[in-house]
Amino acid sequence: MAIKKPYGGEIAMDKQRDFDLEKMDDWYTAHFEELVKKYGGKAIAVVEGKIVAVADTEKEADQMARETHPDDAALVLSIPMEEELVCLL
């Protein structure tokens, strides 16, 4: 059995056990400003709190992560650019 990813592909259930969404969300929150400054407009893949791939699309980042970390479930994120975070009051 597998879980579908929103941009294609699947996460095998054996990998899903290691896919701790709360832990990954905490990591993303803690590093958000740094990610926006360094990787804004890009997609990244994160395994065990380490960025393992940087690409133009989520699909590319996911493919790169699967090639270098085939036994791990990567968190794949599109990082917004600073301009996208500006709110007009």
N, C-alpha and C positions, 0 to 999 in steps of 0.2 A: 504494500500500500504506500502511496505517496501523497504529498500535499502540493497542490499547484501553486506556482509563484505568479504574481500578477503580470509579469512581463515575459512569461514563458518559462518552461522548464519545471522541474519538480524537486522537492526535497524528500529524499527517502526517509521513511519513518525511523530507521535506525539513526540517521543524522538528526532528526527532529528532536530526539531526546537531549541533544547537546545544544539545541537552539533556544537559549534562555532569553526570551524577548525582554523581560524586565531588566536583566543585566545589560543587554545591548542598548536598551533605551537609556539607561543610566550613563553608559559610556558616551552615547551620542550627545546627550544633554551636557555632560561635563566638557566635551570637546567641541561643542557647536561653533563657538566664535572662531577658534583656531581653524576648524574645517572650512568655514566660509571664507576666511582670509586666504587660506592656502589652496583650497580646491573648489572655490566658487565656480559654478557653471559646469562642473565635472561630475562624474559618477564614481563612487568608490566602493570597494568591497572590503569588509572587515572580518577578520577571523581572530577570535580570542583577544580582542582589544587591539589588534594590530592591523594597519591598512596594508592589504596584500595586493591591491590592484587599483589603478586610477585610469579612467577611460572617458571617452566622450558620451557614452550611453550606458545605462544600467545593464543592458544585454552584454555589451563588451566587457564590462567590469566583472559580471558574473562568469562569463566564459574564461576570463583570465584567472579568476579565483579557483574555478574548477580544475584548471590545468595545473596550477601550482599547489593546490590544497584539495585534492580529490576526495579525501576522507572527512572533510569538514564542511559544515553548513555556514556559508558566508552571509553576513548582513550586507545587502547591497542598497546603497542610498544615492539619490541625486542631491547634490549639495547646491543650495541656492546661492546666487551671487548677492553681494551686499546690496546692490541697487534694488533687488527684488524684495528686500526686507524693509525698505524705507516706507513708512506710512505717512500719508499726507493728512494733516490735521485741519 
